[in-house]
Amino acid sequence: MTAAQPMTIERFIIEQEQRHPDATGALSQILYDLAFAGKIIAREVRKAGLVDILGGTGSVNVQGELVQKLDEYANTTIFKAMDHTGRLCIMGSEEVADPIEIPERYPTGPYVLLFDPLDGSSNIDYNVSIGTIFSIHRKISPGPRGDITDILQTGNLQVAAGYILYGSSTMMVYSTGNGVHGFTLDPSIGEFLLSHPNIHMPEASRYYSVNESYYTRWTPAIRKLVDHLKGTYGKPSAARSARYIGSLVADFHRNLIGGGIFLYPADVREPGKPKAKLRLLYEAAPLAFLAEAAGGRAIDGERRILDVVPTQLHQRTALFVGNCDDVALVERFIAAER
């Protein structure tokens, strides 16, 4: 591909679909609808400092977190882009306590959409990169409309996953299980153009990303692991550069492109009651799906993230995601403490 022959996301999706003669086009259109929603959200993110959209709404979401105005806007934008299409049977969002049913006046379809409409939204007021994360499953329930069984599927059953990053540029990165591809929004023409085809996690790991202010809340194994990554435990030559933005999409994206590992361990201040923060279904599982499609791995400290059986929509999990060697290193440190 050259500058004179740009590949739009729509053309790319269509060409990928043509490789599967039995495809109905519904999944392709869901991805394109998400790209459209991402353009609208990106437009509002760029205006955040110019209109009365920064800051909180004064309400609290199901996670117990203050809802930011852009959170609410992004959630509504995605819902309105998807609810009437006849391609989804049910949705789930970080911002909504219960599964989101398709309105009765609209037809339903064979897919399920789970999403975090604006991950990292606590950074909105500071002009830090934020993002949308999404996960797509096939409908498995027998009825005409979806139910909780469609939502509570393991990550290895995802048919597509990805994110839209709102930063110095707006990027959409997604996979349908056959490679990971990145598209950058060209605001002059309003199109996502293929900029990062066939992304593969670098084998050489440059970075580690973790909130070290929680150091005392981790198990001894995780503290030793982080000390090792810093070069203060074991071989100093093993030291990596610390890079932590505090926005999951941005931290994951940097490590996906540049090489590294993201860690969000459980909080074990209360013995016997590990407390994890990240949501399994619409944060950890889709990023794990992307990591594996790019040649990496993701675990919760004990299991492959994509094998974890969910029991509730907003289930939380620890997350260690990066290239295979880095995740194996995590496993070795954890095993050594057992």
C-alpha positions as CSV (number, residue, x, y, z in Angstrom):
1,M,0.0,0.0,0.0
2,T,1.3,3.5,-0.9
3,A,0.2,7.0,0.0
4,A,-1.5,7.1,-3.4
5,Q,-3.5,3.9,-2.6
6,P,-4.9,4.3,0.9
7,M,-6.9,1.4,2.2
8,T,-10.0,2.6,4.1
9,I,-11.4,0.5,6.9
10,E,-14.6,-0.1,4.9
11,R,-12.6,-1.5,2.0
12,F,-10.4,-3.6,4.3
13,I,-13.4,-5.1,6.1
14,I,-15.1,-5.9,2.8
15,E,-12.0,-7.6,1.4
16,Q,-11.6,-9.6,4.6
17,E,-15.2,-10.7,4.4
18,Q,-14.8,-11.9,0.8
19,R,-12.3,-14.5,2.0
20,H,-15.2,-16.2,3.8
21,P,-17.9,-17.2,1.3
22,D,-20.4,-18.1,4.0
23,A,-20.2,-14.7,5.7
24,T,-23.5,-12.8,5.9
25,G,-21.9,-9.3,6.3
26,A,-23.4,-8.7,9.7
27,L,-20.1,-8.8,11.6
28,S,-18.4,-6.6,9.0
29,Q,-21.2,-4.0,9.4
30,I,-20.9,-4.1,13.2
31,L,-17.2,-3.3,12.9
32,Y,-18.0,-0.4,10.5
33,D,-20.8,0.9,12.8
34,L,-18.3,0.9,15.7
35,A,-15.8,2.9,13.5
36,F,-18.6,5.4,12.8
37,A,-19.4,5.7,16.5
38,G,-15.7,6.2,17.1
39,K,-15.6,9.1,14.7
40,I,-18.4,10.8,16.6
41,I,-16.8,10.3,20.0
42,A,-13.5,11.5,18.6
43,R,-15.1,14.7,17.5
44,E,-16.5,15.4,20.9
45,V,-13.2,14.4,22.6
46,R,-11.4,17.0,20.4
47,K,-14.0,19.7,21.5
48,A,-13.7,18.7,25.2
49,G,-11.8,21.9,26.2
50,L,-14.0,24.2,24.2
51,V,-17.5,23.2,25.3
52,D,-19.1,22.4,28.6
53,I,-18.4,18.7,28.4
54,L,-15.4,18.3,30.7
55,G,-15.8,17.0,34.2
56,G,-18.4,14.8,35.9
57,T,-22.2,14.6,35.6
58,G,-22.6,14.3,39.4
59,S,-23.9,10.7,39.1
60,V,-22.1,7.4,40.0
61,N,-22.1,4.4,37.7
62,V,-22.5,0.7,38.6
63,Q,-18.7,0.5,39.4
64,G,-19.1,3.1,42.1
65,E,-17.1,5.6,39.9
66,L,-18.1,9.2,39.1
67,V,-19.6,9.3,35.7
68,Q,-17.8,11.8,33.4
69,K,-19.9,13.7,30.8
70,L,-17.9,12.2,27.9
71,D,-18.6,8.7,29.5
72,E,-22.3,9.3,29.2
73,Y,-22.0,10.8,25.7
74,A,-19.9,7.8,24.5
75,N,-22.2,5.3,26.0
76,T,-25.3,6.9,24.3
77,T,-23.5,7.2,21.0
78,I,-22.5,3.6,20.8
79,F,-26.0,2.4,21.9
80,K,-27.7,4.6,19.3
81,A,-25.3,3.5,16.5
82,M,-26.1,-0.2,17.2
83,D,-29.6,-0.6,18.7
84,H,-31.6,-0.4,15.5
85,T,-29.5,-2.3,13.0
86,G,-30.9,-5.7,13.4
87,R,-27.4,-7.2,13.9
88,L,-27.3,-7.4,17.7
89,C,-29.5,-9.4,20.1
90,I,-28.2,-7.7,23.3
91,M,-25.5,-5.4,24.6
92,G,-23.6,-4.8,27.8
93,S,-21.8,-1.6,28.9
94,E,-19.6,-0.6,31.8
95,E,-21.9,2.3,32.4
96,V,-25.1,0.3,32.7
97,A,-25.8,-2.0,35.6
98,D,-27.9,-4.6,33.7
99,P,-27.7,-6.1,30.2
100,I,-29.0,-3.7,27.6
101,E,-31.9,-5.1,25.6
102,I,-32.6,-4.2,22.0
103,P,-35.8,-2.0,22.0
104,E,-38.8,-4.0,21.1
105,R,-39.5,-1.8,18.0
106,Y,-36.3,-3.0,16.4
107,P,-35.3,-6.4,15.0
108,T,-32.5,-8.4,16.6
109,G,-29.6,-10.3,15.1
110,P,-27.0,-13.0,15.7
111,Y,-24.4,-11.0,17.7
112,V,-23.6,-9.7,21.1
113,L,-21.7,-6.5,21.8
114,L,-20.0,-5.7,25.1
115,F,-18.1,-2.4,25.5
116,D,-16.4,0.1,27.8
117,P,-17.5,3.3,26.1
118,L,-14.7,5.5,27.4
119,D,-11.9,3.7,29.3
120,G,-9.6,6.0,31.2
121,S,-12.2,8.7,31.5
122,S,-10.7,10.0,34.8
123,N,-8.0,11.4,32.6
124,I,-10.4,13.5,30.5
125,D,-9.7,16.7,32.4
126,Y,-6.0,16.3,31.9
127,N,-5.9,15.8,28.1
128,V,-4.6,12.2,28.4
129,S,-5.3,9.5,25.8
130,I,-8.5,7.6,26.5
131,G,-10.3,4.9,24.5
132,T,-13.3,2.7,23.7
133,I,-12.9,-1.1,24.1
134,F,-15.3,-3.6,22.5
135,S,-16.0,-7.4,22.4
136,I,-18.2,-9.3,20.0
137,H,-19.7,-12.7,20.5
138,R,-22.2,-14.9,18.6
139,K,-25.7,-15.3,20.1
140,I,-26.1,-18.7,21.8
141,S,-29.5,-18.4,23.6
142,P,-32.4,-20.1,21.9
143,G,-35.0,-17.2,22.0
144,P,-35.5,-14.5,19.4
145,R,-33.8,-11.9,21.7
146,G,-30.6,-12.2,23.7
147,D,-30.3,-12.8,27.4
148,I,-27.6,-13.1,30.1
149,T,-26.3,-16.4,28.7
150,D,-25.2,-14.6,25.6
151,I,-23.2,-12.1,27.6
152,L,-21.6,-14.6,30.0
153,Q,-19.4,-16.3,27.5
154,T,-15.7,-17.1,27.8
155,G,-13.3,-14.9,26.0
156,N,-12.1,-17.7,23.7
157,L,-15.6,-17.5,22.1
158,Q,-15.2,-13.9,20.9
159,V,-15.5,-13.5,17.2
160,A,-13.9,-10.0,17.2
161,A,-12.5,-7.5,19.6
162,G,-10.7,-4.2,19.5
163,Y,-10.4,-0.6,20.7
164,I,-10.5,2.9,19.5
165,L,-7.8,5.1,21.0
166,Y,-8.4,8.9,21.2
167,G,-4.9,10.4,21.5
168,S,-2.6,12.5,19.4
169,S,-4.4,10.7,16.6
170,T,-7.5,8.6,16.7
171,M,-6.8,4.9,16.0
172,M,-9.1,1.8,15.7
173,V,-7.4,-1.5,16.3
174,Y,-9.3,-4.8,15.9
175,S,-9.0,-8.5,15.2
176,T,-11.4,-11.1,14.1
177,G,-8.9,-13.8,15.2
178,N,-6.8,-13.6,12.0
179,G,-4.2,-10.9,12.7
180,V,-4.5,-7.5,14.4
181,H,-4.9,-4.4,12.2
182,G,-4.7,-0.7,13.1
183,F,-6.4,2.2,11.3
184,T,-5.7,5.9,11.8
185,L,-8.5,8.4,11.3
186,D,-7.7,11.0,8.7
187,P,-9.8,14.0,9.9
188,S,-9.4,15.8,6.5
189,I,-11.6,13.1,4.8
190,G,-13.3,11.6,7.8
191,E,-12.0,8.0,7.1
192,F,-10.0,5.4,9.0
193,L,-7.1,4.4,6.9
194,L,-5.0,1.2,7.3
195,S,-1.8,2.3,9.0
196,H,-0.7,-0.7,11.0
197,P,-1.4,-4.0,9.1
198,N,-0.7,-7.3,10.8
199,I,0.5,-6.0,14.1
200,H,2.7,-8.4,16.0
201,M,4.0,-7.9,19.6
202,P,7.8,-7.4,19.5
203,E,9.7,-10.2,21.0
204,A,12.1,-7.8,22.7
205,S,10.4,-6.2,25.7
206,R,11.2,-2.6,26.4
207,Y,8.6,-1.5,28.9
208,Y,6.6,-2.5,31.9
209,S,3.4,-0.7,32.9
210,V,2.0,-0.9,36.4
211,N,0.7,1.5,39.0
212,E,3.6,1.2,41.5
213,S,1.8,3.3,44.2
214,Y,-0.1,0.0,44.9
215,Y,3.2,-1.8,45.6
216,T,2.4,-2.6,49.3
217,R,-1.0,-4.1,48.3
218,W,0.5,-6.9,46.2
219,T,1.7,-10.4,47.1
220,P,5.4,-10.8,47.7
221,A,5.7,-12.6,44.4
222,I,4.3,-9.6,42.5
223,R,6.5,-7.2,44.4
224,K,9.6,-9.3,43.5
225,L,8.5,-9.4,39.9
226,V,8.2,-5.6,39.7
227,D,11.6,-5.2,41.5
228,H,13.0,-7.6,38.9
229,L,11.6,-5.4,36.1
230,K,13.1,-2.3,37.7
231,G,16.5,-4.0,38.0
232,T,16.6,-3.9,41.8
233,Y,16.0,-7.7,42.3
234,G,18.0,-10.3,40.4
235,K,20.0,-9.2,37.4
236,P,20.2,-5.4,36.9
237,S,20.6,-6.1,33.2
238,A,16.9,-7.2,33.2
239,A,15.8,-3.7,34.0
240,R,13.0,-2.2,31.7
241,S,11.8,1.3,31.3
242,A,8.7,2.1,33.3
243,R,5.8,3.6,31.3
244,Y,2.4,4.0,32.9
245,I,-0.3,6.4,31.6
246,G,-3.2,5.2,33.8
247,S,-5.4,4.7,30.8
248,L,-5.7,0.9,30.0
249,V,-6.1,1.4,26.2
250,A,-3.1,3.7,25.9
251,D,-0.9,1.5,28.1
252,F,-1.8,-1.6,26.2
253,H,-1.4,0.1,22.8
254,R,2.1,1.3,23.5
255,N,3.2,-2.1,24.6
256,L,1.5,-3.8,21.6
257,I,3.4,-1.6,19.3
258,G,6.7,-1.0,21.2
259,G,7.0,-4.2,23.3
260,G,6.3,-4.6,26.9
261,I,3.9,-5.9,29.6
262,F,1.0,-4.4,31.4
263,L,0.3,-5.5,34.9
264,Y,-2.8,-4.9,37.1
265,P,-2.4,-7.3,40.1
266,A,-5.1,-8.1,42.6
267,D,-5.2,-6.0,45.8
268,V,-4.5,-8.5,48.7
269,R,-4.6,-6.1,51.7
270,E,-7.4,-8.3,53.2
271,P,-6.1,-11.9,53.5
272,G,-8.3,-14.4,51.6
273,K,-10.1,-11.6,49.7
274,P,-8.1,-10.7,46.6
275,K,-9.6,-7.6,45.0
276,A,-9.1,-7.0,41.3
277,K,-10.1,-3.9,39.4
278,L,-10.3,-4.4,35.7
279,R,-13.6,-5.8,34.2
280,L,-13.3,-9.2,32.6
281,L,-15.8,-9.1,29.8
282,Y,-15.3,-5.7,28.2
283,E,-11.7,-4.8,29.2
284,A,-9.5,-7.8,30.0
285,A,-11.0,-10.4,27.6
286,P,-11.0,-8.2,24.4
287,L,-7.4,-7.0,25.1
288,A,-6.4,-10.7,25.7
289,F,-8.0,-11.6,22.4
290,L,-6.0,-9.0,20.6
291,A,-2.8,-9.9,22.5
292,E,-3.0,-13.6,21.5
293,A,-3.9,-12.6,17.9
294,A,-0.7,-10.5,17.9
295,G,1.4,-13.4,19.3
296,G,1.3,-12.5,23.0
297,R,-0.5,-13.8,26.1
298,A,-2.7,-12.7,28.9
299,I,-3.4,-14.3,32.3
300,D,-5.0,-13.4,35.6
301,G,-2.1,-14.8,37.5
302,E,-3.4,-18.3,37.5
303,R,-5.3,-18.9,34.3
304,R,-5.4,-17.8,30.7
305,I,-7.8,-14.8,30.6
306,L,-9.7,-16.2,27.6
307,D,-10.5,-19.4,29.6
308,V,-12.0,-17.6,32.6
309,V,-15.7,-18.5,32.9
310,P,-17.7,-15.3,33.7
311,T,-20.5,-15.3,36.3
312,Q,-21.6,-11.7,36.1
313,L,-21.6,-8.8,33.6
314,H,-19.3,-6.6,35.7
315,Q,-17.0,-9.3,37.0
316,R,-13.5,-8.1,37.8
317,T,-10.1,-9.7,37.3
318,A,-6.4,-9.2,37.6
319,L,-4.5,-8.8,34.3
320,F,-1.0,-9.5,33.1
321,V,-0.8,-9.0,29.3
322,G,2.2,-8.8,27.1
323,N,4.5,-10.9,24.9
324,C,4.9,-14.6,25.7
325,D,8.3,-14.4,27.5
326,D,7.0,-11.6,29.8
327,V,3.9,-13.5,30.8
328,A,6.0,-16.6,31.4
329,L,8.2,-14.5,33.7
330,V,5.1,-13.6,35.7
331,E,4.2,-17.2,36.0
332,R,7.6,-18.1,37.2
333,F,7.6,-15.5,40.0
334,I,4.1,-16.5,41.1
335,A,5.0,-20.3,41.0
336,A,8.1,-19.6,43.1
337,E,6.0,-18.3,46.0
338,R,3.7,-21.3,46.1
